[in-house]
Amino acid sequence: MKVLAFDIWGDFGHFRKFYTTTSPLTFSFPPPPTIAGMLGAIYGTDKNTNEYLREFGSSRCKIALQILNFVKKVRMGLNLLETKGTNFKLPMSDKNLAPRTQIRTEFLKDPRFRIYVSHEDDKAFDMLSKSIERHRSVYTVSLGLSELLADFKYVGVYHAEMITSSEAAELSTTVMADNLIEDGLEIESGKKYFKEKIPIVMNQDRVVEKYEDVIFEPDGKIIKARVKTYCRLENGENIAFF
């Protein structure tokens, strides 16, 4: 199999947690459906039908993520304006009339990730690889919100093999808890281990069909674990797909 690797980064990112309402919190990294949206923006899938969730969904595409910059979160107030109904036509200068509110929102600061992608369709894989290598995208790429613009850089395409082994492997990516062999996580000194429940599978109606716990090292350090399956790239790096 072939695996495409590229880096994506920005000044800020926000990947809203599904259980937050008035004070939006962010995941520490983009979930697979969000990454599929980034790939769709580069590739140029139909936005009206959410085609990216089919083209780069889990049934056709495998995705893995490596944290490159340590996870840093900040909170800022966003000034929001009510745009429903006729309120939007009221004078902006009239503070008594303009329906505004300030929402405290959590952001990732200076996020940078390495995305690994494998696709069952060689043609789609090659088109995506060439677009990233040439630094071209059909739509603007962002980190969660349209205002949070992102940049990306081609790293390479690697031949890889899937490995099934009970021996511990050094993984450079996040690891799904469901992929761990029982008591398979090896806790090492000098490392931190976090777990977040994130959406894994989303259909084209934007309904989440599957959530899973994902383990990650917030500084981007290697995770040593015994997992059911992982992928070894030709450069010797081990990654675990979502």
Number of C-alpha atoms within 10 A of each C-alpha: 13 17 24 21 21 18 19 19 20 18 15 23 29 25 20 20 17 13 7 10 9 8 11 18 21 20 20 25 26 21 24 24 23 20 23 25 25 24 23 25 20 22 23 17 20 11 12 6 11 16 18 24 27 18 21 26 23 20 12 13 18 19 24 23 26 24 24 19 16 18 18 14 18 11 15 11 12 12 10 11 14 12 12 8 7 8 13 14 10 12 11 13 8 9 10 9 12 17 15 14 11 11 15 14 17 22 25 24 18 15 24 25 21 21 21 23 23 22 23 15 11 12 10 14 18 14 13 22 23 14 15 23 16 11 13 15 18 12 15 14 22 22 27 23 13 12 11 15 16 20 15 20 15 19 16 13 19 17 12 19 15 14 13 12 13 14 11 15 21 15 22 23 28 25 28 21 20 14 19 17 17 11 9 18 19 13 12 11 6 6 13 14 14 11 17 16 16 22 21 20 20 20 17 13 9 11 10 14 10 11 13 16 16 20 20 25 21 20 15 19 21 19 24 17 21 23 26 17 16 20 20 19 18 14 9 9 14 20 25 24 21 21
